[in-house]
Amino acid sequence: MSIDSALSIAGVATGLPGLIQIAVQLSAEIARRYADFRDVTKQAGIHKTLIEIHVSEIEADLYFLKNNLENFTPGVQERLVDILRELIKSYREAAETFSYARGPDGNIMRGAWVVKLKDALEILVKDMERWQRRFLDYIQCLHFTGFGFRETVIVRVGTIRKAPSNAQSLGANLNEAREDFNSKSHNLCLDSLPVLDKHLVDIPLSLPESPLKIPDSAASRQDFLVEYRPYSRSDDLEYLREIVRYTAYILAAAKPCEMHILCCEGYVHRPELRQFQTILKLPQGMGSPQTLRECLLYPHSDGEPSLTARVELCKQIATAALYVHTASLVHKAIRPEAFVLLQSITTQPESQPDTLPFKSSTFRPGTPFLTGFGQARQETPDTYSSLRLSLSWEQDLYSHPTRQGKPTAKYTMAHDIYSIGVILLEIGLWRSFIMWNGIKDFIVDERVLEGGNTILKRIKERQPRAGEDLKDLYQAIAEQELPCVMGERFCKIVLQCLNVVEDEFCDGEAVEQSDMEVAIGMSREKNEEETVGLKYIKTVLNGFEEIKV
């Protein structure tokens, strides 16, 4: 089938199987047409690796879909049709550019690379990257949770004919982690930390209830962090042991630079200290850890990060939250102290000539990774959710009204998304909601959250509507300040996160349970949780992809 015929069919095709086949053919045809230009034009060679890698990975994703097509429910297939149409649209635009670059005789016109192709192919590469991220987010959520499948499906890397897609590999890694946890075949419980306690120093402003430490310069290793999970005599030690073990296996399966979760190397139980200590390995070439709170509190000498850097930071933070929940964990302590920012230490900044009249003021805050799993628990229909009184005003600052003070609702994914919304608001404004009072404690920064200290006092006293007033304050600040700083789309994402507990990204519409979900026995609670997860991908992650700065 020619590419023109395929595009023509794609314009009217509605079935997922047909679109998958067309997308596979178009991937191969785009690669062939690019090869023609690459062979003729030396300038095209610099795009060779990117084009070939993306085409190969997309083909793997498409074969993953093709081999698992019958497992998806009709509603999921409809969503995948929309995603595939976006890929085909990008292919259509690239194909038109290739056609314009040829003369009447069919040969490539001289100068076509510079005039017609270079910019178009750079756009195609970006579109491919964006499509793969969107596809990966969606399939990851489906695969890890089982939502959208007609039955529980265990997908193995070896089931597709080509190299596994990223979604396939992530799913296989997580399945393997769960099997290891259940079979106890791979023991992550270690006898001791890699270095002595005396060589570990605090990372400033990490979570008080789940502090972080890093090896000092005298330690034999510096490529890891240690996260502490203290407990008391009244805690259920067997339950804690199991949740620490489960969390360790899930973190061990993470791909750090894709999911923004640090990979677990193992954990140590220190009963004499009443602590579990988890070893989190730093990605190769990254170091200099700093919490997001510290970054927000203390201005950098190079100024504030650009809007582009802030959007990318928010997108990465939102991705980390998705991984936690698709791995059946609730974090329960998402706030700036829980995110560690790492800098690249493999390359040095390019030196600039002394003749430059100015110094760049662009500050890059680093790559975020979610830590602070000291309160995390496994999310299952039978899991108990603590309704104990919150003793931390900092935690209340990032908690939904139903989880502040004396919680009145079971902790769900929507509560973590609310916390993400508060953090996104802080990043958008690039202002910390708390500040050092100059004596011995932190307080709410009234310059940013006017009236915040009074509201938190009311929350502690359990006064009516205190939590709702704090949420209203966040919304008012977002509506008043974010549009002119970060734009209307960014503001909308923040507001949707802040209202997710009430409307589940549904704009007030009720979440209906499909006949298929009833047929396979999916509980109403499970349906709502996974619906929130899938809409989180569409509303938040895809929303950030659509922001153009």
C-alpha positions as CSV (number, residue, x, y, z in Angstrom):
1,M,0.0,0.0,0.0
2,S,1.4,3.4,-0.9
3,I,1.7,6.1,1.7
4,D,-0.9,8.3,0.0
5,S,-3.4,5.4,0.0
6,A,-2.7,4.6,3.6
7,L,-3.2,8.3,4.6
8,S,-6.4,8.4,2.6
9,I,-7.8,5.3,4.4
10,A,-6.6,6.6,7.7
11,G,-8.7,9.7,7.1
12,V,-11.9,7.7,7.2
13,A,-10.9,4.6,9.2
14,T,-12.5,4.2,12.6
15,G,-11.5,0.8,13.7
16,L,-8.5,0.3,15.9
17,P,-7.1,-2.8,14.1
18,G,-7.1,-0.9,10.7
19,L,-5.4,2.2,12.2
20,I,-2.7,0.0,13.9
21,Q,-1.9,-1.6,10.6
22,I,-1.8,1.7,8.7
23,A,0.4,3.2,11.4
24,V,2.8,0.3,11.1
25,Q,3.0,0.8,7.3
26,L,3.4,4.5,7.6
27,S,6.3,4.1,10.1
28,A,8.2,1.9,7.6
29,E,7.4,4.3,4.7
30,I,8.5,7.4,6.6
31,A,11.8,5.6,7.5
32,R,12.3,4.7,3.8
33,R,11.6,8.2,2.5
34,Y,13.9,9.6,5.0
35,A,16.6,7.2,4.0
36,D,16.3,8.4,0.4
37,F,17.1,11.9,1.5
38,R,19.8,10.8,4.0
39,D,21.6,9.0,1.2
40,V,21.5,12.0,-1.1
41,T,22.0,14.8,1.4
42,K,24.9,14.6,3.9
43,Q,23.2,17.3,6.1
44,A,20.4,14.9,6.9
45,G,22.9,12.5,8.6
46,I,22.7,14.2,12.0
47,H,19.0,13.2,12.3
48,K,19.7,9.5,11.3
49,T,19.9,8.1,14.9
50,L,16.9,10.0,16.2
51,I,14.6,9.1,13.3
52,E,15.6,5.4,13.3
53,I,15.3,5.1,17.1
54,H,11.9,6.7,17.2
55,V,10.6,4.7,14.3
56,S,11.8,1.5,15.8
57,E,10.3,2.2,19.2
58,I,7.0,3.3,17.8
59,E,6.8,0.1,15.7
60,A,7.4,-1.9,18.9
61,D,4.5,0.1,20.6
62,L,2.3,-0.7,17.6
63,Y,3.0,-4.4,17.7
64,F,2.3,-4.3,21.4
65,L,-1.1,-3.0,20.6
66,K,-1.7,-5.4,17.8
67,N,-0.9,-8.4,20.0
68,N,-3.0,-7.3,22.9
69,L,-5.9,-5.7,20.9
70,E,-8.5,-8.3,22.0
71,N,-7.8,-7.7,25.7
72,F,-8.9,-4.0,25.7
73,T,-12.4,-3.0,26.5
74,P,-14.3,-0.9,23.9
75,G,-13.9,2.3,25.8
76,V,-10.1,1.9,25.9
77,Q,-10.0,1.0,22.2
78,E,-11.9,4.3,21.4
79,R,-9.2,6.2,23.4
80,L,-6.4,4.4,21.6
81,V,-8.0,5.3,18.2
82,D,-7.7,9.0,19.2
83,I,-4.0,8.5,20.2
84,L,-3.2,6.7,16.9
85,R,-4.9,9.4,14.8
86,E,-2.5,11.9,16.3
87,L,0.5,9.8,15.2
88,I,-0.9,9.4,11.7
89,K,-1.5,13.1,11.5
90,S,2.2,13.7,12.2
91,Y,3.1,11.2,9.5
92,R,0.8,12.9,7.1
93,E,2.5,16.2,7.6
94,A,5.9,14.7,7.2
95,A,4.9,12.8,4.1
96,E,3.6,16.0,2.5
97,T,7.0,17.7,3.2
98,F,8.9,14.8,1.6
99,S,6.6,15.2,-1.5
100,Y,7.2,18.9,-1.8
101,A,11.0,18.4,-1.7
102,R,11.0,16.4,-5.0
103,G,10.9,18.0,-8.4
104,P,8.6,17.1,-11.3
105,D,11.1,14.3,-12.3
106,G,10.8,12.7,-8.9
107,N,14.3,13.5,-7.9
108,I,15.2,15.4,-4.7
109,M,15.6,19.1,-5.5
110,R,18.9,20.9,-4.7
111,G,18.7,22.8,-1.4
112,A,15.5,20.9,-0.4
113,W,17.0,19.9,2.9
114,V,17.6,23.5,4.1
115,V,14.5,25.0,2.5
116,K,11.9,22.3,3.1
117,L,13.0,19.4,5.2
118,K,15.2,20.3,8.2
119,D,12.5,22.2,10.2
120,A,9.8,19.7,9.3
121,L,11.8,16.7,10.4
122,E,12.7,18.4,13.7
123,I,9.0,18.9,14.3
124,L,8.4,15.2,13.4
125,V,11.0,14.1,15.9
126,K,9.4,16.2,18.7
127,D,5.9,14.8,17.7
128,M,7.2,11.3,17.9
129,E,8.7,11.9,21.3
130,R,5.4,13.5,22.5
131,W,3.4,10.6,21.1
132,Q,5.5,8.0,22.7
133,R,5.3,9.7,26.1
134,R,1.5,9.9,25.8
135,F,1.2,6.3,24.7
136,L,3.5,5.1,27.5
137,D,1.6,7.0,30.1
138,Y,-1.7,5.6,29.0
139,I,-0.7,2.0,28.5
140,Q,1.4,2.0,31.7
141,C,-1.7,2.9,33.7
142,L,-3.9,0.3,31.9
143,H,-1.3,-2.4,32.2
144,F,-0.3,-1.8,35.8
145,T,-3.8,-1.5,37.2
146,G,-5.7,-3.9,34.9
147,F,-8.3,-1.2,34.3
148,G,-9.6,-1.3,30.7
149,F,-8.7,-5.0,30.2
150,R,-11.4,-7.5,29.7
151,E,-9.5,-9.8,32.0
152,T,-6.3,-9.7,34.0
153,V,-3.5,-9.9,31.5
154,I,0.1,-10.7,32.3
155,V,2.1,-9.4,29.3
156,R,5.6,-10.7,28.7
157,V,8.4,-9.1,26.8
158,G,8.8,-12.1,24.6
159,T,5.2,-12.0,23.3
160,I,5.8,-9.5,20.5
161,R,7.8,-10.1,17.4
162,K,10.0,-7.0,17.6
163,A,12.0,-5.4,20.4
164,P,9.8,-4.6,23.4
165,S,8.2,-1.2,23.7
166,N,8.8,0.9,26.7
167,A,5.3,0.2,28.0
168,Q,5.9,-3.5,27.5
169,S,9.2,-3.4,29.4
170,L,7.8,-1.3,32.3
171,G,4.9,-3.7,32.6
172,A,7.2,-6.7,32.6
173,N,9.5,-5.1,35.2
174,L,6.6,-4.4,37.5
175,N,5.1,-7.8,37.1
176,E,8.5,-9.3,38.0
177,A,8.7,-7.1,41.0
178,R,5.3,-8.2,42.3
179,E,6.2,-11.9,41.6
180,D,9.5,-11.5,43.5
181,F,7.5,-9.9,46.4
182,N,5.0,-12.7,46.5
183,S,7.5,-15.6,46.0
184,K,10.3,-14.0,48.2
185,S,12.7,-15.3,45.6
186,H,14.7,-12.0,45.5
187,N,15.6,-10.7,49.0
188,L,16.1,-6.9,49.1
189,C,16.5,-6.9,52.9
190,L,20.2,-6.3,53.6
191,D,22.3,-6.8,56.7
192,S,23.7,-3.3,56.7
193,L,24.1,0.0,54.8
194,P,26.9,0.4,52.2
195,V,28.6,2.9,54.6
196,L,28.8,3.5,58.3
197,D,26.3,5.8,60.0
198,K,29.0,8.3,60.8
199,H,29.5,8.9,57.1
200,L,25.9,9.9,56.5
201,V,24.8,13.6,56.6
202,D,21.3,15.1,56.5
203,I,19.9,16.5,53.3
204,P,18.4,19.8,54.4
205,L,14.6,20.3,54.4
206,S,13.6,16.7,53.5
207,L,10.5,15.3,55.1
208,P,10.7,15.3,58.9
209,E,8.8,12.0,59.1
210,S,10.9,10.4,56.4
211,P,14.3,12.1,56.4
212,L,17.0,11.6,53.8
213,K,20.8,11.4,54.3
214,I,23.6,11.2,51.8
215,P,27.2,9.9,52.2
216,D,29.9,12.5,53.1
217,S,33.1,13.0,51.1
218,A,34.9,10.4,53.2
219,A,32.5,7.6,52.5
220,S,33.5,4.7,50.3
221,R,30.5,5.3,48.1
222,Q,28.5,8.5,47.2
223,D,26.1,7.2,44.6
224,F,23.0,6.7,46.9
225,L,20.7,8.2,49.4
226,V,19.2,6.7,52.5
227,E,15.6,7.2,53.4
228,Y,14.5,6.5,57.0
229,R,11.1,5.2,58.1
230,P,11.0,5.4,61.9
231,Y,8.4,3.6,63.9
232,S,7.2,3.4,67.5
233,R,6.5,0.6,69.9
234,S,2.7,1.0,69.3
235,D,3.0,0.4,65.5
236,D,2.2,-2.9,63.9
237,L,5.7,-4.1,63.1
238,E,4.6,-7.0,60.9
239,Y,2.5,-4.7,58.8
240,L,5.3,-2.2,58.5
241,R,7.7,-4.9,57.5
242,E,5.4,-6.0,54.7
243,I,4.7,-2.5,53.3
244,V,8.4,-1.6,53.5
245,R,9.3,-4.8,51.6
246,Y,6.5,-4.2,49.0
247,T,7.6,-0.6,48.5
248,A,11.2,-1.7,48.0
249,Y,10.3,-4.1,45.3
250,I,8.2,-1.5,43.5
251,L,10.9,1.1,43.7
252,A,13.5,-1.5,42.5
253,A,11.4,-1.9,39.3
254,A,11.4,1.9,38.5
255,K,13.2,3.4,35.6
256,P,14.5,6.6,37.3
257,C,14.9,8.9,34.4
258,E,11.6,8.0,32.9
259,M,9.4,7.7,36.0
260,H,11.2,10.1,38.3
261,I,11.5,7.6,41.1
262,L,14.9,6.6,42.5
263,C,15.6,2.9,42.1
264,C,15.8,0.9,45.4
265,E,19.0,-1.1,46.0
266,G,17.7,-2.7,49.2
267,Y,16.6,-1.9,52.7
268,V,17.9,-2.5,56.2
269,H,15.8,-3.1,59.4
270,R,17.4,-1.5,62.5
271,P,15.3,-2.7,65.4
272,E,17.7,-1.1,67.9
273,L,16.9,2.3,66.4
274,R,13.3,1.4,65.5
275,Q,14.0,2.3,61.8
276,F,13.7,0.9,58.4
277,Q,16.4,2.4,56.1
278,T,15.9,2.3,52.4
279,I,18.9,2.6,50.0
280,L,18.0,4.7,46.9
281,K,20.5,4.6,44.1
282,L,21.3,7.8,42.3
283,P,21.1,7.6,38.4
284,Q,24.5,7.5,36.8
285,G,26.0,10.9,36.2
286,M,23.7,12.7,38.7
287,G,24.2,14.1,42.1
288,S,24.2,17.3,44.3
289,P,20.8,16.5,45.8
290,Q,18.6,19.4,47.0
291,T,14.9,19.3,48.0
292,L,12.4,21.2,46.0
293,R,11.6,23.1,49.3
294,E,15.1,24.3,49.6
295,C,15.2,25.4,46.0
296,L,11.9,27.4,46.4
297,L,13.0,28.9,49.7
298,Y,16.4,30.2,48.7
299,P,16.8,32.3,45.5
300,H,19.5,31.1,43.1
301,S,22.2,33.5,42.0
302,D,21.1,33.0,38.4
303,G,17.5,34.1,39.1
304,E,14.3,32.1,38.7
305,P,13.8,29.2,36.2
306,S,12.3,30.0,32.8
307,L,8.7,29.2,32.1
308,T,9.8,26.2,29.9
309,A,11.9,24.9,32.8
310,R,9.0,25.2,35.2
311,V,6.5,23.4,32.9
312,E,9.1,20.6,32.4
313,L,9.6,20.3,36.2
314,C,5.9,20.1,36.8
315,K,5.5,17.4,34.1
316,Q,8.2,15.3,35.7
317,I,6.7,15.7,39.2
318,A,3.3,14.7,37.8
319,T,4.9,11.6,36.1
320,A,6.3,10.5,39.4
321,A,2.9,10.6,41.1
322,L,1.5,8.5,38.3
323,Y,4.1,5.7,38.7
324,V,3.3,5.5,42.5
325,H,-0.4,4.9,41.9
326,T,-0.1,2.6,38.9
327,A,2.1,0.5,41.2
328,S,-0.8,0.3,43.7
329,L,0.8,2.6,46.3
330,V,-0.5,5.8,47.9
331,H,2.2,8.2,49.0
332,K,0.3,10.3,51.6
333,A,3.1,12.9,52.0
334,I,3.5,14.6,48.6
335,R,4.9,18.1,49.2
336,P,8.1,19.9,48.1
337,E,10.2,18.3,50.9
338,A,9.5,14.9,49.2
339,F,11.1,15.8,45.9
340,V,14.8,15.6,45.5
341,L,16.3,17.6,42.7
342,L,19.5,16.1,41.1
343,Q,22.0,17.9,38.8
344,S,24.0,16.4,36.0
345,I,27.6,16.0,37.1
346,T,29.0,14.3,34.0
347,T,29.4,17.4,32.0
348,Q,30.5,20.9,32.8
349,P,28.8,24.0,31.5
350,E,30.3,25.4,28.4
351,S,32.6,28.3,29.1
352,Q,31.6,31.6,27.7
353,P,34.0,34.2,26.3
354,D,34.9,37.1,28.6
355,T,33.7,39.5,25.9
356,L,30.0,38.6,26.4
357,P,28.2,41.8,27.6
358,F,26.0,39.8,30.0
359,K,25.7,36.5,31.9
360,S,22.8,34.1,31.3
361,S,20.2,34.4,34.0
362,T,18.5,31.1,33.2
363,F,18.4,28.8,36.2
364,R,17.7,25.1,35.8
365,P,16.5,23.6,39.1
366,G,17.5,20.0,38.2
367,T,15.6,16.8,37.6
368,P,13.0,15.8,40.3
369,F,12.7,12.4,42.0
370,L,9.9,11.5,44.4
371,T,11.1,10.2,47.8
372,G,9.6,10.3,51.3
373,F,7.8,6.9,51.3
374,G,7.7,6.8,55.1
375,Q,3.9,6.9,55.1
376,A,3.2,5.0,51.9
377,R,1.0,2.0,51.9
378,Q,-0.2,-0.6,49.4
379,E,-3.5,0.4,47.8
380,T,-6.0,-2.5,47.7
381,P,-9.8,-2.7,48.3
382,D,-9.2,-4.2,51.8
383,T,-6.3,-1.9,52.8
384,Y,-6.9,0.1,56.0
385,S,-6.5,3.9,55.7
386,S,-5.6,5.7,58.8
387,L,-8.0,8.3,60.1
388,R,-5.6,9.4,62.9
389,L,-5.3,13.0,63.8
390,S,-2.7,14.9,61.7
391,L,0.0,16.4,63.9
392,S,1.8,18.3,61.2
393,W,0.6,21.7,60.0
394,E,3.0,21.4,57.0
395,Q,1.1,18.2,56.0
396,D,-2.2,19.9,56.4
397,L,-1.0,22.7,54.1
398,Y,-0.8,20.1,51.2
399,S,-3.7,17.9,52.3
400,H,-7.3,18.0,51.0
401,P,-9.8,19.3,53.5
402,T,-11.1,15.7,54.1
403,R,-7.6,14.7,55.2
404,Q,-6.7,17.6,57.3
405,G,-6.7,17.6,61.1
406,K,-8.9,14.6,61.9
407,P,-9.3,12.9,58.5
408,T,-12.9,12.1,57.4
409,A,-12.2,10.1,54.2
410,K,-10.0,7.1,53.1
411,Y,-6.8,8.2,51.4
412,T,-7.1,7.8,47.6
413,M,-5.1,8.7,44.5
414,A,-7.3,11.9,44.2
415,H,-5.8,13.1,47.5
416,D,-2.3,12.8,46.2
417,I,-3.3,14.6,43.0
418,Y,-4.7,17.5,45.1
419,S,-1.3,17.7,46.8
420,I,0.4,17.8,43.4
421,G,-1.9,20.7,42.5
422,V,-0.7,22.7,45.5
423,I,2.9,22.0,44.5
424,L,2.2,23.0,40.9
425,L,0.8,26.3,42.1
426,E,4.1,26.9,44.1
427,I,6.2,26.1,41.1
428,G,4.2,28.3,38.8
429,L,4.6,31.3,41.1
430,W,8.1,30.1,42.1
431,R,7.4,31.1,45.7
432,S,7.5,28.8,48.8
433,F,4.3,28.8,50.8
434,I,6.4,28.5,54.0
435,M,9.3,30.5,55.3
436,W,11.8,30.5,58.2
437,N,10.6,32.8,60.9
438,G,14.1,33.9,61.9
439,I,14.0,32.2,65.3
440,K,13.5,28.4,65.4
441,D,10.6,27.4,63.2
442,F,8.9,27.7,59.8
443,I,5.6,29.5,59.3
444,V,3.3,30.2,56.4
445,D,4.6,33.0,54.2
446,E,1.8,35.6,54.4
447,R,3.3,37.5,51.5
448,V,2.2,34.5,49.3
449,L,-0.7,33.0,51.3
450,E,-2.3,35.9,53.0
451,G,-4.3,34.7,55.9
452,G,-2.7,31.2,55.7
453,N,-1.5,31.1,59.4
454,T,-5.0,32.0,60.7
455,I,-6.6,29.3,58.5
456,L,-4.1,26.6,59.7
457,K,-4.8,27.6,63.3
458,R,-8.5,27.0,62.6
459,I,-7.7,23.7,61.0
460,K,-5.8,22.6,64.1
461,E,-8.8,23.7,66.2
462,R,-11.0,21.7,63.9
463,Q,-13.2,24.7,63.1
464,P,-15.9,24.2,60.4
465,R,-14.9,25.0,56.8
466,A,-11.3,25.8,57.8
467,G,-9.9,23.3,55.3
468,E,-12.3,24.5,52.6
469,D,-11.2,28.1,53.2
470,L,-7.6,27.0,52.5
471,K,-8.6,25.3,49.3
472,D,-10.5,28.4,48.3
473,L,-7.4,30.5,49.0
474,Y,-5.3,28.3,46.7
475,Q,-7.9,28.6,43.9
476,A,-8.2,32.4,44.3
477,I,-4.4,32.8,44.0
478,A,-4.3,30.4,41.0
479,E,-7.0,32.3,39.2
480,Q,-5.6,35.7,39.9
481,E,-1.9,35.2,39.4
482,L,-1.2,32.1,37.3
483,P,-2.7,33.2,34.0
484,C,-0.4,36.2,33.6
485,V,2.7,34.2,34.9
486,M,2.3,30.7,33.4
487,G,-0.7,31.0,31.0
488,E,-4.3,29.9,31.0
489,R,-3.6,26.3,30.2
490,F,-1.3,25.9,33.2
491,C,-3.8,27.6,35.4
492,K,-6.5,25.2,34.3
493,I,-4.4,22.1,35.1
494,V,-3.7,23.4,38.6
495,L,-7.4,24.2,39.2
496,Q,-8.4,20.7,38.0
497,C,-5.9,19.1,40.4
498,L,-7.3,21.2,43.3
499,N,-10.8,20.0,42.5
500,V,-10.1,16.4,41.6
501,V,-11.5,15.0,44.9
502,E,-14.9,16.7,44.2
503,D,-15.3,16.1,40.5
504,E,-12.7,13.6,39.4
505,F,-11.7,15.6,36.3
506,C,-15.3,15.2,35.2
507,D,-16.4,18.8,35.3
508,G,-19.2,17.9,37.6
509,E,-20.3,14.8,35.6
510,A,-20.9,11.6,37.5
511,V,-18.6,8.7,36.8
512,E,-20.6,5.9,35.3
513,Q,-19.7,2.2,35.6
514,S,-19.8,0.5,32.3
515,D,-21.5,-2.9,31.6
516,M,-18.1,-4.4,30.9
517,E,-16.7,-3.3,34.3
518,V,-19.8,-4.7,36.0
519,A,-19.4,-7.9,34.1
520,I,-15.8,-8.5,35.2
521,G,-16.7,-7.6,38.8
522,M,-14.9,-4.3,39.1
523,S,-16.0,-2.5,42.3
524,R,-17.4,1.0,42.2
525,E,-14.5,2.2,44.3
526,K,-11.9,0.5,42.0
527,N,-13.7,2.0,38.9
528,E,-13.6,5.5,40.3
529,E,-9.9,5.2,41.3
530,E,-8.8,4.0,37.9
531,T,-11.0,6.5,36.1
532,V,-9.3,9.2,38.0
533,G,-5.9,7.7,37.0
534,L,-6.7,7.6,33.3
535,K,-8.2,11.1,33.4
536,Y,-5.1,12.3,35.2
537,I,-3.1,11.2,32.2
538,K,-5.4,13.0,29.8
539,T,-5.9,16.2,31.8
540,V,-2.5,16.7,33.6
541,L,0.2,14.9,31.7
542,N,-1.2,15.4,28.2
543,G,-2.1,19.0,29.3
544,F,1.5,19.8,30.0
545,E,2.5,18.4,26.6
546,E,0.2,20.8,24.9
547,I,1.6,23.9,26.6
548,K,3.7,25.9,24.2
549,V,6.1,28.4,25.8
